Amino acid sequence: MQQKIGHCACGAVSYRIEGEVGGVVSCHCKSCQRLHGNYNPMVVAEKDAVAITGDVTWYQSSDEAERGFCAQCGSALFKRQKKGSKILASVGSLDDVTGLTNIKNVFVEEAGAYYLMPPGE
């Protein structure tokens, strides 16, 4: 069984994903750009496979989803669907990214003009 462990910048929030995670999905939407300072690569997991320790503040970023941040340092860690069973964790918060590859780019039409998208996107 694959396990991924991550944490915020200050270490006040940590999490463990048990089981398989999906490949990396990179979101280029304006919301991710504002919340993360750039596009946001994330891994997808089942909500019940993620154990979170520490104080996470949840912000409703749309009608469909909310974002999770460390209450102490503000690190952007999670996005979860309000309905459904999925949670996404920011790849930059993972301790080890071995074996992860980008499988999809979403909201590419909102990508910043300052970086190039891979060919075919």
N, C-alpha and C positions, 0 to 999 in steps of 0.2 A: 504494500500500500504506500502510495506516495504521500508525503507530508510536506507542507510549505509553512514556514514560520515567518512572521513579519512584525514590525513595530514602528511606532512613530519616531520622530527625531529625538525627543527627550527621553523616551523609554517608558513613559507613564502608561501607554497603551501597547499591548502586545496581542497577537492573535496567532492561531494555529488552524490551518486548513487540513483536515484529514481526507484522504482519498484523492482521486484524480481531479486536477483542475483543467479547464479548457485551455486552449492555446491563448496567446495574447491577442486581445482586441484593442486596437488603438483608436480612440475617439477624438475627432478633430472639431467637435462642436464648440460654439462660442461659450457655452456654460463651462465645459472642461477647461477651455483656455483661460477663462476668468478665475476659476477655482484652483487651477494647478499651475498657472503661469505659462502653459503651453498645451499641446495635445496630451492626452492621458492614456498610456498603455495600461490595460487592466487584465487580470485573469478572472475567469468566471468559475464560481463554485456554488454548490447547494447551500442555502442558508443554514441548514441544520448540520452541515459539515464544518462550520466555522465557529471556533470558541474564542471569544474576545474577553480579554482581561483589562480592566482600567475604565476610565470615564470617557465615553465617546458621546459627543454632542451630535445630534442628528438634525440636519437642515433640509426642509422640503424644497428641493430645487425645481420641481415640476409637479404636475398633477399625478404623474406616474411613478416618480422616484424621489428618493432622499439620499443625501450625502452624509457620511460619517467622518467627523474630525476629532482629533485629540483635544479634549477640553483644556489641556494645559498649554501645549505648544502650537496647536492649530494645524498640525499635519493633516492633509487630506488623505484619508485612508480607504474609504469605502463608498460604493454606490449600491443601493438596493432598491429593487422594485417594490412598490407598495403592495401590489398583487403579484403572486407568483412565488417561486421557490428559489430564485437566484440572488446572489450577492456578488459584486465585483470588487476586487481588491487591487489597489494601485501597485503596479509592478515595482515601482521605486521604493516601496515600503517592505518588500520581501528581503530576507536575509540572503537567500541563495536563489538565483534565477537559472541555474543549470537546467538544461533541457527545455526551456521555454523558447518559443519562437512566435513571431507575429504571424497570425493567420488571417487577420482581417483589419481593414481600415474602414471606419464608419464616419458619416457626416463629412466626407472629404470635400464637399462643396463649400464648407465653412472653414477649411484649412487656411492657416495664416499665409499671407503672400511672401513671408520671409524664409520659408523652407520649401524644399521640393518634395513632392510625393513620389513614392517609388513608381517606376514605369508600370502602366496597366491599371493604376488606381483611379 
